[in-house]
């Protein structure tokens, strides 16, 4: 039976099959009688739903077609025509696993149903199952399609081979340079004397060192690398690292460097995935001199080490659920009482609504438990153990456009677990941190982009010493190497 590439389908695998193939899949007909020999359904009441679904698909309303046929699946699964059009509706509405099962059932009913085999191959492509897609296209080649059909299939097979070669091992790097302004370098409260009075009952104390609220301009530099080795179709190992530095104009005590690295393994199971990784972070800053000792600098230098896991699974045609678990340690170089071990649980949902044309909406909730490694001093058992929970909402526009943007709004609530850990007059400290971030990107070409950004933080605490507001904005010029 000849192959029928359906009318109106312009969305293929996101693994970058060429534009020529995409056009061909819409316009080439592998035989002059392809449509006539695809599964036709007589105009009977029993098949009204299938005929209506076909009409909806041709009008590019596959979601409605899927919802029309889905309630009938249990009763009519195994019917060649029903399974084919149900698979088409599922594929066009991005329900890929359901589409694959429907086309497979249709081929069980009729192994020579080439239209279903072509659609099954295209479904595997969209799912990223390149070996399975390659197998289906090569089976179709053995059935002596027309010259046009043979050219189309050979194009798919060749592009799969090129994609697989690229996926086996890929490296990308980037460098960034920019500048901006931070209006509160040390996240200090605006009224330090009043905060000390309210927190500890001490009057007339003036800020010194990092307690002084300062703003300054800065220059920044970033460099990063990403490596992926997809050693099997559904398994890959990855590694990413970056180094960031910020240099202030007037207050170079606050210059810092930040090193990040993460590596791990990912398993894919159809549309589901499981990732396991290990990560490390190193923060280093000059810090201000301690007023009590000209030879001692007070710093927040720290090292973070940990492991994490994330499971992702589709919730619907456009939404994906993520479940995460992370365990880590934070160790400070000079501020040992702040050392903690922590565990974080998170759940997230990412949605790709059609009205955003490739953009995404995301939401995340998390809970973190931090256990201090030691007490604040040898005479008491109070320490900095705490728990935190919060939520984050994010939006990203279509990255294919030359101008794109992303933004996020987050809220984190932190509660001390030990009495008088941060103040002498407030037994249990509670902070609510609000964070708003916006980043734009103008891609001049596939290598160069300019990215302005702005963030605002507002920490509201029942310990006034820890209440602060902070704005940070600037831009970076980015160069990508692939």
Secondary structure, DSSP 8 states (H G I E B T S, - for coil): ------TT-----TTT--HHHHHHHHH--SSTTHHHHS----SSGGGHHHHHHHHHHHTT-HHHHHHHHHTTHHHHTT-HHHHHHHHHHHHHTT-HHHHHHHHHHHHHH-TT-HHHHHHHHHHHHHHT-HHHHHHHHHHHHTT---HHHHHHHHHHHHHHHHHHHHHHEEEEEEEEEEEEEES-TT---S-HHHHHHHHH---S----GGGS---EEEEEEEEEEEEEEEEETTEEEEEEEEEEEEEESS-GGG-EEEEEEEEEEEEEETTEEEEEEEEEEEEEE--EEETTEEEEEE---EEEEEEEEEEEEESSSSEEEEEEEEEEEEEESS-GGG-EEEEEEEEEEEE--GGGTT-EEEEEEEEEEEEESS-SSTT------EEEEEEEEEEE--TTSSEEEEEEEEEEEEEESSTTSS-SS-SS-EEEEEEEEEEEEEESSSSEEEEEEEEEEEEEESSGGG-EEEEEEEEEEEEEE-
